[in-house]
Amino acid sequence: MKRMNRLETFKALTRDIDGINKSLIALGFFKVWSLIFGLIPLFLYSFLVNRVLVDKNMNELSPVIIGYLAVFLFATIGITVSKRFSNRLILKYDLRIKNKLLKKYTSLDHDVYSKYSIGDVKSRIESDSTVADNFFTTHILDFIYGVVYAVALAVILLCYDWRIALLSFIFVPISFLTVNFLGGKSKKAKGELWKLQTKYETFLHSNIQNWKDVKINNLEDAQLDELNGHYKKIRPIWFRSQLYSHLGITYSFFTKNFITQLFIYFIGGLFVINGYSQVGVLLVFISFYGQFFGNIENISNSLINFKNDSVNIEKVVEILNLEVGKRPYKKIDGTDINVENLKFTYEGNDSFALEGISFSVSKGEHLAIVGKSGSGKSTIAKLLTGKIKPQGGIVRIGGIDIYTVNSESLSEKVSIVVQEPVLFNMTIRENLLLAKADATDAELIECCRRASIYDFIETLQNKLDTIIGEKGVKLSGGQRQRLSIARAFIQDRDIIIFDESTSALDNENENDIITELKSLSSGKTMISIAHRLSTILDCDKVMVLKDGAMVAFDTHENLRNRNETYDLLFQNQYVAGGYVVVKNTEDIKPLVVGS
Ligand SMILES: Nc1ncnc2c1ncn2[C@@H]1O[C@H](COP(=O)(O)OP(=O)(O)OP(=O)(O)O)[C@@H](O)[C@H]1O
């Protein structure tokens, strides 16, 4: 991809953001103000040296002092006001870009999320807006100011003594080359450091999130060893990156304060001795040159930093440029599901997670999907809800190809209840209302009853208004599942997919909910990814998956004792799962301890 320059990047990052240009003009005005009042002291200094000191004209000392005081006053006003404007501008930009990113992220299709590893939207917006803000302040505002200031100083230097100026400009390319060289080395070290730190932070994050499991499994020492391993790898690279950055600082200090000054003293001295210049001119020149060279260094650093930062900046631009709503909204009327020759491979995997899957589920039917762990059951659920897009094949609901319509069209038709439901740190009521904003209390209570969670809610002090903590942490796994099933009942979609959504329930609760599901199923199409095979006996059809392929699709009666994979699943579960092994499925019952 072609690298974008600053202007192109600026346009891309400020597109459709109103009110930025006006603030930029106001800021530009006060920046020029500060620049002018930053230059005047140099002229006053020149006046002081040449007219007052060299010409021994003490009468002109007081105008110089008054001039200095006036400039100080105006410069302070300029700096204060431009600071206020730049803070306002940056804040305004930060809010607008966050808003734009939020709108973009919430309207993107599901498959974009996995493609761009968007993950946690909140932290993604934070880091993207930081990248954009940083570009705006350092690579636009500071850079432009630095360039304008350096050009103004270069012109003044040339006007002052063009011969010394031209000779001293030799340090400009040297500075650019050196900063470029050290910057390149530092960038490489920082790149390595970033990779190692990302791994370390991921490790730390998962450790903190799962600290209970770490403690329960007595893994503290092993985790500490791993932490030390991360440190050992990070340490040398960190030292290397620090070394280059300190070399840069030392180089800058040395050239600015020693080499360039020595050079100008020497060359200037020769000019003065030979009568081409005067001591006063030289002193003023050195003072101007110090500022000029400082700016040149800032510009070289900014060029390098822009190169380093552009990888992240372009990622943000790419996200902002992503086409939203490419697929149109279309009302899906029918409820039949028709799947033809579905193929899907996860990014980075060599083998298919699913291949050659074809099946149909008619309106009102209940399909169970069974198979060993990793056989592809959840992948089918993700494909049917449009969360991922297949590399081959087609899924039609009500005759409409679901990958040609937007996610809104699909979510009106299909709801999914998953093993680990998404619950928010809000009240039970608010979590339920996410499914249907205008649901009445009577509706909420009815659905909670059907999901066997209402008795529990009744025991809580604040009933439906109880806050359930982050990710529903104040609830048990089974309670979280029942709440999410209640949410699906409230949503009342025509197609409901249950992806191991009763796995954390005890048999009694599971049976209650299954009974509810059955009563609910009239006219609805249901797909259950079964956790316990005892729950699928009444399903109209059973799909048996093995290593991503569909090995059978029939009724339970037809599969039992006839399909090897299905039989094996049955046997394994009822022996390992604490059930008595039976000849006839009607006899399946949990093994009661002590019986
Ligand atoms: N996000 C992912 N990235 C890469 N590979 C994945 C991803 N999700 C699943 N897979 C792989 O795809 C295959 C099918 O996974 P899937 O989750 O559909 O299986 P499953 O039958 O639902 O398993 P389980 O019963 O354990 O939940 C597995 O081999 C799995 O490793």
The ligand as an ORCA input file, in Angstrom:
! r2SCAN-3c Opt
* xyz 0 1
  N     -11.565    -18.191     16.431
  C     -10.969    -19.286     15.971
  N      -9.779    -19.198     15.356
  C      -9.173    -20.299     14.865
  N      -9.676    -21.544     14.945
  C     -10.856    -21.688     15.560
  C     -11.574    -20.591     16.109
  N     -12.712    -21.029     16.654
  C     -12.732    -22.366     16.455
  N     -11.620    -22.763     15.795
  C     -11.297    -24.128     15.376
  O     -12.334    -24.577     14.517
  C     -12.689    -25.922     14.825
  C     -14.180    -26.015     15.156
  O     -14.421    -25.250     16.318
  P     -15.857    -25.110     16.975
  O     -15.777    -24.102     18.059
  O     -16.854    -24.883     15.901
  O     -16.057    -26.574     17.583
  P     -17.186    -27.115     18.538
  O     -17.667    -28.394     17.932
  O     -18.218    -26.065     18.800
  O     -16.355    -27.407     19.845
  P     -16.824    -27.402     21.398
  O     -17.865    -28.466     21.565
  O     -15.586    -27.732     22.127
  O     -17.343    -26.024     21.685
  C     -11.800    -26.356     15.966
  O     -10.745    -27.121     15.443
  C     -11.277    -25.071     16.550
  O      -9.962    -25.244     17.016
*
